[in-house]
C-alpha cells in the first residue's frame, strides 16, 4: 500500500470532522451564515466567499493538508487593513 493512500485513510475522518466543525461554526456563531445574520440587511464579511466558506470548499476540494493551508493563508489576509472588498475564489488546481 502506498504511503499516500495510508495518509489519505488516516486524514479522511479528520477532514470530515473539520468540515462538520466549520458547518457548526457557520450555523451557530457566524454572522454571515447563521440565523443571527439573517436579521441583518447587509453583508458582514467584506470578502467573498467568507473565510469559513472558503475553508470548507478548499478542504472538500483539496483535502485537509492543502485545503487547510489555503484556508490559513486566506485567514491571514482577513484583517481590517486589507482591501475594501476581495473576491478570492478557491483555486482550481
Beta strands, then each sheet from edge to edge (+ up, - down):
strand 1: 47-48
strand 2: 86-87
sheet 1: 1+ 2+
end
